[in-house]
Amino acid sequence: MGYYNKGARTERELLNKFYENGYSVLRSAGSGVNALSPDLVAIRNGNCIATECKAWEKGSLALDPEQYMKLIEWERNTAFPTYVAWRMNGSGWYFIKLGEFTKAERNWNITRKKVVGINRRFEDVAGKAVSVAVTPSLSQ
């Protein structure tokens, strides 16, 4: 399976997880092609969460400097908490704050061990599912 297909499938998986927990979710156009915005923006009751989705089975995860700085800029401009959501096979989703990455010579990275130790999961970021009351339109 190509990287784009795997990435798109992973993004849709997390999009559905947010949706099932009462969020409205936007998936960025050009996701995986440019670094202008995170892959997903999830909104519920005025709370917004931005995520860059990664599915990687190595011992560490790296972001190139341009992508990292664009995510920092996004978080600064929007004031939305912005995470890198790392899906690990057999373990599910882990959410990494941008400040938890370490600057290396060529990129920004974080080890799997550190991420598992922090153990920030979906429920920690998104909270519990809520029931959403739908208000009928007044113009019917």
Rosetta blueprint (number, residue, H / E / L):
1 M L
2 G L
3 Y H
4 Y H
5 N H
6 K H
7 G H
8 A H
9 R H
10 T H
11 E H
12 R H
13 E H
14 L H
15 L H
16 N H
17 K H
18 F H
19 Y H
20 E H
21 N L
22 G L
23 Y L
24 S E
25 V E
26 L E
27 R E
28 S L
29 A L
30 G L
31 S E
32 G L
33 V L
34 N E
35 A L
36 L L
37 S L
38 P L
39 D L
40 L E
41 V E
42 A E
43 I E
44 R E
45 N L
46 G L
47 N E
48 C E
49 I E
50 A E
51 T E
52 E E
53 C E
54 K E
55 A E
56 W L
57 E L
58 K L
59 G L
60 S E
61 L E
62 A E
63 L E
64 D L
65 P H
66 E H
67 Q H
68 Y H
69 M H
70 K H
71 L H
72 I H
73 E H
74 W H
75 E H
76 R H
77 N H
78 T H
79 A L
80 F L
81 P L
82 T E
83 Y E
84 V E
85 A E
86 W E
87 R E
88 M E
89 N L
90 G L
91 S L
92 G E
93 W E
94 Y E
95 F E
96 I E
97 K E
98 L H
99 G H
100 E H
101 F L
102 T E
103 K E
104 A L
105 E L
106 R L
107 N L
108 W E
109 N E
110 I E
111 T E
112 R H
113 K H
114 K H
115 V H
116 V H
117 G H
118 I H
119 N L
120 R L
121 R L
122 F H
123 E H
124 D H
125 V H
126 A H
127 G L
128 K L
129 A L
130 V L
131 S L
132 V L
133 A L
134 V L
135 T L
136 P L
137 S L
138 L L
139 S L
140 Q L
